[in-house]
Amino acid sequence: MTERISGPKSGYYIASYACPMGELLQQYMGMARISTTRPRSYWANDQRAGADSGDEFCDGALFESAEAALTYAEQLALNEIARRESGTMPSGSGERSCVSKLPRGAPGSERQ
């Protein structure tokens, strides 16, 4: 499991995570969350009392390395931040959940 916290970028922090996927778990899917408070980790982001839980972004794309998946997920989050700054998309309307794509038993697969 690989994760990274970056930011702030235009007032948002990005918590990204690369999840092993595919038949042999040899590919990775990147997921990212943006929030206005610095998360301790990707998974702890929504568990801090009073913290902004953030919007989650992924599109199911698979990559051969965890680093490539993290970079792609961060770019999805940066695209959303840019949309919010430009006013072309209302805040929160870009939310997408990746939970249904997680393999059974993977960290976070029990989350709704």
C-alpha positions as CSV (number, residue, x, y, z in Angstrom):
1,M,0.0,0.0,0.0
2,T,1.4,3.3,-1.0
3,E,0.0,6.7,-0.1
4,R,1.1,10.3,-0.3
5,I,-0.1,13.6,1.2
6,S,0.6,16.8,-0.7
7,G,-0.4,20.5,-0.5
8,P,-1.8,22.8,0.2
9,K,-2.5,23.6,-3.4
10,S,-4.9,26.5,-3.7
11,G,-6.1,25.9,-0.1
12,Y,-6.6,22.1,-0.6
13,Y,-4.6,19.1,0.6
14,I,-4.4,16.0,-1.6
15,A,-4.3,12.5,0.0
16,S,-3.6,9.9,-2.6
17,Y,-3.4,6.1,-2.3
18,A,-2.4,3.3,-4.7
19,C,-4.4,0.1,-4.3
20,P,-3.2,-3.2,-5.7
21,M,-5.7,-4.5,-8.3
22,G,-6.1,-6.9,-11.1
23,E,-6.2,-10.7,-11.1
24,L,-2.7,-11.1,-9.5
25,L,-2.7,-7.7,-7.7
26,Q,0.1,-6.6,-10.0
27,Q,-1.6,-3.4,-11.2
28,Y,-2.5,-0.4,-9.2
29,M,-5.5,1.9,-9.1
30,G,-5.0,5.4,-7.8
31,M,-7.5,7.2,-5.6
32,A,-7.3,10.7,-4.2
33,R,-9.2,12.8,-1.7
34,I,-9.1,16.6,-1.4
35,S,-9.8,18.4,1.9
36,T,-9.2,21.8,3.4
37,T,-7.5,20.3,6.5
38,R,-4.2,18.3,6.3
39,P,-5.0,14.6,6.8
40,R,-2.8,12.3,8.8
41,S,-3.2,9.7,6.0
42,Y,-5.5,8.8,3.2
43,W,-7.6,6.6,5.5
44,A,-7.5,8.8,8.5
45,N,-8.7,11.8,6.4
46,D,-12.4,11.3,7.4
47,Q,-11.8,10.1,11.0
48,R,-10.5,13.3,12.6
49,A,-13.1,15.0,14.7
50,G,-14.3,18.2,13.1
51,A,-12.1,17.7,10.0
52,D,-13.4,18.2,6.4
53,S,-13.7,14.7,5.2
54,G,-12.9,15.6,1.6
55,D,-14.2,14.5,-1.8
56,E,-12.9,11.2,-3.3
57,F,-11.7,10.9,-6.9
58,C,-10.8,7.9,-9.1
59,D,-11.9,6.6,-12.5
60,G,-10.8,3.0,-12.3
61,A,-7.7,3.4,-14.5
62,L,-5.1,0.7,-13.8
63,F,-1.3,1.3,-13.9
64,E,1.8,-0.9,-13.8
65,S,3.3,0.9,-10.8
66,A,2.1,2.4,-7.6
67,E,3.9,5.7,-8.4
68,A,2.1,6.0,-11.7
69,A,-1.3,5.4,-10.0
70,L,-0.5,8.0,-7.3
71,T,0.5,10.6,-9.9
72,Y,-2.6,10.0,-11.9
73,A,-4.9,10.2,-8.9
74,E,-3.2,13.5,-7.8
75,Q,-3.8,14.9,-11.3
76,L,-7.5,14.0,-11.0
77,A,-7.6,15.9,-7.7
78,L,-5.7,18.9,-9.2
79,N,-8.2,19.0,-12.1
80,E,-11.0,19.2,-9.6
81,I,-9.3,22.0,-7.7
82,A,-8.8,23.9,-10.9
83,R,-12.5,23.5,-11.8
84,R,-13.4,24.8,-8.3
85,E,-11.1,27.8,-8.7
86,S,-12.5,28.6,-12.2
87,G,-16.1,28.2,-11.0
88,T,-17.0,25.9,-13.8
89,M,-18.2,23.2,-11.5
90,P,-20.0,23.6,-8.1
91,S,-18.0,22.3,-5.2
92,G,-18.8,18.7,-4.4
93,S,-20.4,17.8,-7.7
94,G,-17.2,16.0,-8.8
95,E,-17.4,13.5,-6.0
96,R,-16.9,9.9,-7.1
97,S,-16.5,6.8,-4.9
98,C,-14.1,4.1,-5.6
99,V,-15.2,1.8,-2.8
100,S,-17.2,-0.5,-5.1
101,K,-14.0,-1.2,-7.2
102,L,-12.0,-2.3,-4.2
103,P,-11.4,-6.1,-3.9
104,R,-13.3,-7.8,-1.1
105,G,-11.1,-7.7,2.1
106,A,-9.0,-4.8,0.9
107,P,-8.5,-1.9,3.2
108,G,-11.5,0.4,2.8
109,S,-13.7,-2.2,1.0
110,E,-16.1,-2.2,4.0
111,R,-16.5,1.6,3.8
112,Q,-19.6,3.0,2.1
